[in-house]
Amino acid sequence: MSHSKDPIISTPTDQVSVTVVRKSDGQSMTFVMNEKTHVHDLKTELRARLKPRYDQGCRLIFRDKVLKGKHSLKHYGIKKGVNDQAISMDDSKDWKSSSSSSDSEQER
């Protein structure tokens, strides 16, 4: 018997599409991720696919709020069915020393 759906694949209901725009040059990339994905994990993916100008850090901003690594995308209102989900990646300086969006935030 063959099943048409693999149970390992996430269902479409928990997937969101977000576009990240790099401030330094305007380049953008769209990601499809689970709405429960933490900002820290999005930043890890960004380092691999849409590198910030500085290796050590960048700030992600959505609707005038700095996204913190310990929170999920859904926490900030990034969810399925919502339009205008562009996230700005501020890579205009080395943000590593800033506490606002540091990847060193591991508290849960």
MODELLER restraints for C-alpha pairs under 7 A, 6 or more apart:
rsr = mdl.restraints
at = mdl.atoms
rsr.add(forms.Gaussian(group=physical.xy_distance, feature=features.Distance(at['CA:13:A'], at['CA:80:A']), mean=6.90, stdev=0.5))
rsr.add(forms.Gaussian(group=physical.xy_distance, feature=features.Distance(at['CA:14:A'], at['CA:34:A']), mean=5.38, stdev=0.5))
rsr.add(forms.Gaussian(group=physical.xy_distance, feature=features.Distance(at['CA:14:A'], at['CA:35:A']), mean=5.74, stdev=0.5))
rsr.add(forms.Gaussian(group=physical.xy_distance, feature=features.Distance(at['CA:14:A'], at['CA:80:A']), mean=6.78, stdev=0.5))
rsr.add(forms.Gaussian(group=physical.xy_distance, feature=features.Distance(at['CA:15:A'], at['CA:32:A']), mean=6.35, stdev=0.5))
rsr.add(forms.Gaussian(group=physical.xy_distance, feature=features.Distance(at['CA:15:A'], at['CA:33:A']), mean=5.30, stdev=0.5))
rsr.add(forms.Gaussian(group=physical.xy_distance, feature=features.Distance(at['CA:15:A'], at['CA:34:A']), mean=4.43, stdev=0.5))
rsr.add(forms.Gaussian(group=physical.xy_distance, feature=features.Distance(at['CA:15:A'], at['CA:35:A']), mean=5.81, stdev=0.5))
rsr.add(forms.Gaussian(group=physical.xy_distance, feature=features.Distance(at['CA:15:A'], at['CA:80:A']), mean=6.29, stdev=0.5))
rsr.add(forms.Gaussian(group=physical.xy_distance, feature=features.Distance(at['CA:16:A'], at['CA:32:A']), mean=5.48, stdev=0.5))
rsr.add(forms.Gaussian(group=physical.xy_distance, feature=features.Distance(at['CA:16:A'], at['CA:33:A']), mean=5.45, stdev=0.5))
rsr.add(forms.Gaussian(group=physical.xy_distance, feature=features.Distance(at['CA:16:A'], at['CA:34:A']), mean=6.04, stdev=0.5))
rsr.add(forms.Gaussian(group=physical.xy_distance, feature=features.Distance(at['CA:16:A'], at['CA:35:A']), mean=5.75, stdev=0.5))
rsr.add(forms.Gaussian(group=physical.xy_distance, feature=features.Distance(at['CA:16:A'], at['CA:79:A']), mean=5.63, stdev=0.5))
rsr.add(forms.Gaussian(group=physical.xy_distance, feature=features.Distance(at['CA:16:A'], at['CA:80:A']), mean=4.89, stdev=0.5))
rsr.add(forms.Gaussian(group=physical.xy_distance, feature=features.Distance(at['CA:17:A'], at['CA:30:A']), mean=6.73, stdev=0.5))
rsr.add(forms.Gaussian(group=physical.xy_distance, feature=features.Distance(at['CA:17:A'], at['CA:31:A']), mean=5.66, stdev=0.5))
rsr.add(forms.Gaussian(group=physical.xy_distance, feature=features.Distance(at['CA:17:A'], at['CA:32:A']), mean=4.46, stdev=0.5))
rsr.add(forms.Gaussian(group=physical.xy_distance, feature=features.Distance(at['CA:17:A'], at['CA:33:A']), mean=6.57, stdev=0.5))
rsr.add(forms.Gaussian(group=physical.xy_distance, feature=features.Distance(at['CA:18:A'], at['CA:30:A']), mean=5.55, stdev=0.5))
rsr.add(forms.Gaussian(group=physical.xy_distance, feature=features.Distance(at['CA:18:A'], at['CA:31:A']), mean=5.40, stdev=0.5))
rsr.add(forms.Gaussian(group=physical.xy_distance, feature=features.Distance(at['CA:18:A'], at['CA:32:A']), mean=6.51, stdev=0.5))
rsr.add(forms.Gaussian(group=physical.xy_distance, feature=features.Distance(at['CA:18:A'], at['CA:85:A']), mean=5.31, stdev=0.5))
rsr.add(forms.Gaussian(group=physical.xy_distance, feature=features.Distance(at['CA:18:A'], at['CA:86:A']), mean=5.89, stdev=0.5))
rsr.add(forms.Gaussian(group=physical.xy_distance, feature=features.Distance(at['CA:19:A'], at['CA:28:A']), mean=6.58, stdev=0.5))
rsr.add(forms.Gaussian(group=physical.xy_distance, feature=features.Distance(at['CA:19:A'], at['CA:29:A']), mean=5.55, stdev=0.5))
rsr.add(forms.Gaussian(group=physical.xy_distance, feature=features.Distance(at['CA:19:A'], at['CA:30:A']), mean=4.12, stdev=0.5))
rsr.add(forms.Gaussian(group=physical.xy_distance, feature=features.Distance(at['CA:19:A'], at['CA:31:A']), mean=6.24, stdev=0.5))
rsr.add(forms.Gaussian(group=physical.xy_distance, feature=features.Distance(at['CA:19:A'], at['CA:85:A']), mean=6.51, stdev=0.5))
rsr.add(forms.Gaussian(group=physical.xy_distance, feature=features.Distance(at['CA:19:A'], at['CA:86:A']), mean=4.77, stdev=0.5))
rsr.add(forms.Gaussian(group=physical.xy_distance, feature=features.Distance(at['CA:19:A'], at['CA:87:A']), mean=6.06, stdev=0.5))
rsr.add(forms.Gaussian(group=physical.xy_distance, feature=features.Distance(at['CA:20:A'], at['CA:28:A']), mean=5.45, stdev=0.5))
rsr.add(forms.Gaussian(group=physical.xy_distance, feature=features.Distance(at['CA:20:A'], at['CA:29:A']), mean=5.51, stdev=0.5))
rsr.add(forms.Gaussian(group=physical.xy_distance, feature=features.Distance(at['CA:20:A'], at['CA:30:A']), mean=6.25, stdev=0.5))
rsr.add(forms.Gaussian(group=physical.xy_distance, feature=features.Distance(at['CA:20:A'], at['CA:86:A']), mean=5.78, stdev=0.5))
rsr.add(forms.Gaussian(group=physical.xy_distance, feature=features.Distance(at['CA:20:A'], at['CA:87:A']), mean=4.67, stdev=0.5))
rsr.add(forms.Gaussian(group=physical.xy_distance, feature=features.Distance(at['CA:20:A'], at['CA:88:A']), mean=5.73, stdev=0.5))
rsr.add(forms.Gaussian(group=physical.xy_distance, feature=features.Distance(at['CA:20:A'], at['CA:89:A']), mean=6.43, stdev=0.5))
rsr.add(forms.Gaussian(group=physical.xy_distance, feature=features.Distance(at['CA:21:A'], at['CA:27:A']), mean=5.78, stdev=0.5))
rsr.add(forms.Gaussian(group=physical.xy_distance, feature=features.Distance(at['CA:21:A'], at['CA:28:A']), mean=4.23, stdev=0.5))
rsr.add(forms.Gaussian(group=physical.xy_distance, feature=features.Distance(at['CA:21:A'], at['CA:29:A']), mean=6.74, stdev=0.5))
rsr.add(forms.Gaussian(group=physical.xy_distance, feature=features.Distance(at['CA:21:A'], at['CA:87:A']), mean=6.22, stdev=0.5))
rsr.add(forms.Gaussian(group=physical.xy_distance, feature=features.Distance(at['CA:21:A'], at['CA:88:A']), mean=4.96, stdev=0.5))
rsr.add(forms.Gaussian(group=physical.xy_distance, feature=features.Distance(at['CA:21:A'], at['CA:89:A']), mean=5.77, stdev=0.5))
rsr.add(forms.Gaussian(group=physical.xy_distance, feature=features.Distance(at['CA:22:A'], at['CA:28:A']), mean=6.03, stdev=0.5))
rsr.add(forms.Gaussian(group=physical.xy_distance, feature=features.Distance(at['CA:22:A'], at['CA:88:A']), mean=6.21, stdev=0.5))
rsr.add(forms.Gaussian(group=physical.xy_distance, feature=features.Distance(at['CA:22:A'], at['CA:89:A']), mean=4.74, stdev=0.5))
rsr.add(forms.Gaussian(group=physical.xy_distance, feature=features.Distance(at['CA:22:A'], at['CA:90:A']), mean=6.52, stdev=0.5))
rsr.add(forms.Gaussian(group=physical.xy_distance, feature=features.Distance(at['CA:23:A'], at['CA:88:A']), mean=6.54, stdev=0.5))
rsr.add(forms.Gaussian(group=physical.xy_distance, feature=features.Distance(at['CA:23:A'], at['CA:89:A']), mean=5.74, stdev=0.5))
rsr.add(forms.Gaussian(group=physical.xy_distance, feature=features.Distance(at['CA:23:A'], at['CA:90:A']), mean=5.26, stdev=0.5))
rsr.add(forms.Gaussian(group=physical.xy_distance, feature=features.Distance(at['CA:23:A'], at['CA:91:A']), mean=6.33, stdev=0.5))
rsr.add(forms.Gaussian(group=physical.xy_distance, feature=features.Distance(at['CA:24:A'], at['CA:91:A']), mean=6.25, stdev=0.5))
rsr.add(forms.Gaussian(group=physical.xy_distance, feature=features.Distance(at['CA:24:A'], at['CA:92:A']), mean=6.12, stdev=0.5))
rsr.add(forms.Gaussian(group=physical.xy_distance, feature=features.Distance(at['CA:35:A'], at['CA:72:A']), mean=6.94, stdev=0.5))
rsr.add(forms.Gaussian(group=physical.xy_distance, feature=features.Distance(at['CA:35:A'], at['CA:73:A']), mean=5.41, stdev=0.5))
rsr.add(forms.Gaussian(group=physical.xy_distance, feature=features.Distance(at['CA:35:A'], at['CA:74:A']), mean=5.17, stdev=0.5))
rsr.add(forms.Gaussian(group=physical.xy_distance, feature=features.Distance(at['CA:35:A'], at['CA:78:A']), mean=6.82, stdev=0.5))
rsr.add(forms.Gaussian(group=physical.xy_distance, feature=features.Distance(at['CA:35:A'], at['CA:79:A']), mean=5.73, stdev=0.5))
rsr.add(forms.Gaussian(group=physical.xy_distance, feature=features.Distance(at['CA:36:A'], at['CA:72:A']), mean=5.13, stdev=0.5))
rsr.add(forms.Gaussian(group=physical.xy_distance, feature=features.Distance(at['CA:36:A'], at['CA:73:A']), mean=6.02, stdev=0.5))
rsr.add(forms.Gaussian(group=physical.xy_distance, feature=features.Distance(at['CA:36:A'], at['CA:74:A']), mean=5.97, stdev=0.5))
rsr.add(forms.Gaussian(group=physical.xy_distance, feature=features.Distance(at['CA:37:A'], at['CA:72:A']), mean=5.24, stdev=0.5))
rsr.add(forms.Gaussian(group=physical.xy_distance, feature=features.Distance(at['CA:37:A'], at['CA:73:A']), mean=5.94, stdev=0.5))
rsr.add(forms.Gaussian(group=physical.xy_distance, feature=features.Distance(at['CA:38:A'], at['CA:69:A']), mean=6.23, stdev=0.5))
rsr.add(forms.Gaussian(group=physical.xy_distance, feature=features.Distance(at['CA:38:A'], at['CA:70:A']), mean=6.22, stdev=0.5))
rsr.add(forms.Gaussian(group=physical.xy_distance, feature=features.Distance(at['CA:38:A'], at['CA:71:A']), mean=5.39, stdev=0.5))
rsr.add(forms.Gaussian(group=physical.xy_distance, feature=features.Distance(at['CA:38:A'], at['CA:72:A']), mean=4.00, stdev=0.5))
rsr.add(forms.Gaussian(group=physical.xy_distance, feature=features.Distance(at['CA:38:A'], at['CA:73:A']), mean=6.07, stdev=0.5))
rsr.add(forms.Gaussian(group=physical.xy_distance, feature=features.Distance(at['CA:39:A'], at['CA:67:A']), mean=6.72, stdev=0.5))
rsr.add(forms.Gaussian(group=physical.xy_distance, feature=features.Distance(at['CA:39:A'], at['CA:68:A']), mean=6.33, stdev=0.5))
rsr.add(forms.Gaussian(group=physical.xy_distance, feature=features.Distance(at['CA:39:A'], at['CA:69:A']), mean=4.44, stdev=0.5))
rsr.add(forms.Gaussian(group=physical.xy_distance, feature=features.Distance(at['CA:39:A'], at['CA:70:A']), mean=6.61, stdev=0.5))
rsr.add(forms.Gaussian(group=physical.xy_distance, feature=features.Distance(at['CA:39:A'], at['CA:71:A']), mean=6.08, stdev=0.5))
rsr.add(forms.Gaussian(group=physical.xy_distance, feature=features.Distance(at['CA:39:A'], at['CA:72:A']), mean=5.82, stdev=0.5))
rsr.add(forms.Gaussian(group=physical.xy_distance, feature=features.Distance(at['CA:39:A'], at['CA:73:A']), mean=6.32, stdev=0.5))
rsr.add(forms.Gaussian(group=physical.xy_distance, feature=features.Distance(at['CA:40:A'], at['CA:69:A']), mean=4.12, stdev=0.5))
rsr.add(forms.Gaussian(group=physical.xy_distance, feature=features.Distance(at['CA:40:A'], at['CA:70:A']), mean=6.58, stdev=0.5))
rsr.add(forms.Gaussian(group=physical.xy_distance, feature=features.Distance(at['CA:40:A'], at['CA:103:A']), mean=6.16, stdev=0.5))
rsr.add(forms.Gaussian(group=physical.xy_distance, feature=features.Distance(at['CA:52:A'], at['CA:58:A']), mean=6.55, stdev=0.5))
rsr.add(forms.Gaussian(group=physical.xy_distance, feature=features.Distance(at['CA:52:A'], at['CA:91:A']), mean=5.50, stdev=0.5))
rsr.add(forms.Gaussian(group=physical.xy_distance, feature=features.Distance(at['CA:53:A'], at['CA:91:A']), mean=5.74, stdev=0.5))
rsr.add(forms.Gaussian(group=physical.xy_distance, feature=features.Distance(at['CA:54:A'], at['CA:91:A']), mean=6.67, stdev=0.5))
rsr.add(forms.Gaussian(group=physical.xy_distance, feature=features.Distance(at['CA:54:A'], at['CA:93:A']), mean=6.95, stdev=0.5))
rsr.add(forms.Gaussian(group=physical.xy_distance, feature=features.Distance(at['CA:54:A'], at['CA:94:A']), mean=5.70, stdev=0.5))
rsr.add(forms.Gaussian(group=physical.xy_distance, feature=features.Distance(at['CA:56:A'], at['CA:94:A']), mean=6.42, stdev=0.5))
rsr.add(forms.Gaussian(group=physical.xy_distance, feature=features.Distance(at['CA:56:A'], at['CA:96:A']), mean=5.59, stdev=0.5))
rsr.add(forms.Gaussian(group=physical.xy_distance, feature=features.Distance(at['CA:57:A'], at['CA:94:A']), mean=5.66, stdev=0.5))
rsr.add(forms.Gaussian(group=physical.xy_distance, feature=features.Distance(at['CA:57:A'], at['CA:95:A']), mean=5.01, stdev=0.5))
rsr.add(forms.Gaussian(group=physical.xy_distance, feature=features.Distance(at['CA:57:A'], at['CA:96:A']), mean=5.03, stdev=0.5))
rsr.add(forms.Gaussian(group=physical.xy_distance, feature=features.Distance(at['CA:58:A'], at['CA:89:A']), mean=6.46, stdev=0.5))
rsr.add(forms.Gaussian(group=physical.xy_distance, feature=features.Distance(at['CA:58:A'], at['CA:90:A']), mean=5.58, stdev=0.5))
rsr.add(forms.Gaussian(group=physical.xy_distance, feature=features.Distance(at['CA:58:A'], at['CA:91:A']), mean=4.75, stdev=0.5))
rsr.add(forms.Gaussian(group=physical.xy_distance, feature=features.Distance(at['CA:58:A'], at['CA:94:A']), mean=6.69, stdev=0.5))
rsr.add(forms.Gaussian(group=physical.xy_distance, feature=features.Distance(at['CA:58:A'], at['CA:95:A']), mean=5.42, stdev=0.5))
rsr.add(forms.Gaussian(group=physical.xy_distance, feature=features.Distance(at['CA:59:A'], at['CA:66:A']), mean=6.63, stdev=0.5))
rsr.add(forms.Gaussian(group=physical.xy_distance, feature=features.Distance(at['CA:59:A'], at['CA:89:A']), mean=5.70, stdev=0.5))
rsr.add(forms.Gaussian(group=physical.xy_distance, feature=features.Distance(at['CA:59:A'], at['CA:90:A']), mean=5.01, stdev=0.5))
rsr.add(forms.Gaussian(group=physical.xy_distance, feature=features.Distance(at['CA:59:A'], at['CA:91:A']), mean=6.67, stdev=0.5))
rsr.add(forms.Gaussian(group=physical.xy_distance, feature=features.Distance(at['CA:59:A'], at['CA:95:A']), mean=6.85, stdev=0.5))
rsr.add(forms.Gaussian(group=physical.xy_distance, feature=features.Distance(at['CA:59:A'], at['CA:101:A']), mean=5.90, stdev=0.5))
rsr.add(forms.Gaussian(group=physical.xy_distance, feature=features.Distance(at['CA:60:A'], at['CA:66:A']), mean=5.82, stdev=0.5))
rsr.add(forms.Gaussian(group=physical.xy_distance, feature=features.Distance(at['CA:60:A'], at['CA:67:A']), mean=5.50, stdev=0.5))
rsr.add(forms.Gaussian(group=physical.xy_distance, feature=features.Distance(at['CA:60:A'], at['CA:87:A']), mean=6.38, stdev=0.5))
rsr.add(forms.Gaussian(group=physical.xy_distance, feature=features.Distance(at['CA:60:A'], at['CA:88:A']), mean=5.64, stdev=0.5))
rsr.add(forms.Gaussian(group=physical.xy_distance, feature=features.Distance(at['CA:60:A'], at['CA:89:A']), mean=4.66, stdev=0.5))
rsr.add(forms.Gaussian(group=physical.xy_distance, feature=features.Distance(at['CA:60:A'], at['CA:90:A']), mean=6.22, stdev=0.5))
rsr.add(forms.Gaussian(group=physical.xy_distance, feature=features.Distance(at['CA:61:A'], at['CA:67:A']), mean=5.79, stdev=0.5))
rsr.add(forms.Gaussian(group=physical.xy_distance, feature=features.Distance(at['CA:61:A'], at['CA:87:A']), mean=5.60, stdev=0.5))
rsr.add(forms.Gaussian(group=physical.xy_distance, feature=features.Distance(at['CA:61:A'], at['CA:88:A']), mean=5.03, stdev=0.5))
rsr.add(forms.Gaussian(group=physical.xy_distance, feature=features.Distance(at['CA:61:A'], at['CA:89:A']), mean=6.43, stdev=0.5))
rsr.add(forms.Gaussian(group=physical.xy_distance, feature=features.Distance(at['CA:62:A'], at['CA:86:A']), mean=6.87, stdev=0.5))
rsr.add(forms.Gaussian(group=physical.xy_distance, feature=features.Distance(at['CA:62:A'], at['CA:87:A']), mean=4.91, stdev=0.5))
rsr.add(forms.Gaussian(group=physical.xy_distance, feature=features.Distance(at['CA:62:A'], at['CA:88:A']), mean=6.47, stdev=0.5))
rsr.add(forms.Gaussian(group=physical.xy_distance, feature=features.Distance(at['CA:66:A'], at['CA:100:A']), mean=6.98, stdev=0.5))
rsr.add(forms.Gaussian(group=physical.xy_distance, feature=features.Distance(at['CA:66:A'], at['CA:101:A']), mean=6.64, stdev=0.5))
rsr.add(forms.Gaussian(group=physical.xy_distance, feature=features.Distance(at['CA:67:A'], at['CA:101:A']), mean=6.24, stdev=0.5))
rsr.add(forms.Gaussian(group=physical.xy_distance, feature=features.Distance(at['CA:68:A'], at['CA:100:A']), mean=6.73, stdev=0.5))
rsr.add(forms.Gaussian(group=physical.xy_distance, feature=features.Distance(at['CA:68:A'], at['CA:101:A']), mean=4.73, stdev=0.5))
rsr.add(forms.Gaussian(group=physical.xy_distance, feature=features.Distance(at['CA:69:A'], at['CA:101:A']), mean=6.31, stdev=0.5))
rsr.add(forms.Gaussian(group=physical.xy_distance, feature=features.Distance(at['CA:69:A'], at['CA:102:A']), mean=6.95, stdev=0.5))
rsr.add(forms.Gaussian(group=physical.xy_distance, feature=features.Distance(at['CA:69:A'], at['CA:103:A']), mean=5.88, stdev=0.5))
rsr.add(forms.Gaussian(group=physical.xy_distance, feature=features.Distance(at['CA:69:A'], at['CA:105:A']), mean=6.53, stdev=0.5))
rsr.add(forms.Gaussian(group=physical.xy_distance, feature=features.Distance(at['CA:70:A'], at['CA:105:A']), mean=6.48, stdev=0.5))
rsr.add(forms.Gaussian(group=physical.xy_distance, feature=features.Distance(at['CA:70:A'], at['CA:106:A']), mean=6.43, stdev=0.5))
rsr.add(forms.Gaussian(group=physical.xy_distance, feature=features.Distance(at['CA:70:A'], at['CA:107:A']), mean=6.87, stdev=0.5))
rsr.add(forms.Gaussian(group=physical.xy_distance, feature=features.Distance(at['CA:70:A'], at['CA:108:A']), mean=6.31, stdev=0.5))
rsr.add(forms.Gaussian(group=physical.xy_distance, feature=features.Distance(at['CA:78:A'], at['CA:85:A']), mean=6.57, stdev=0.5))
rsr.add(forms.Gaussian(group=physical.xy_distance, feature=features.Distance(at['CA:96:A'], at['CA:102:A']), mean=6.01, stdev=0.5))
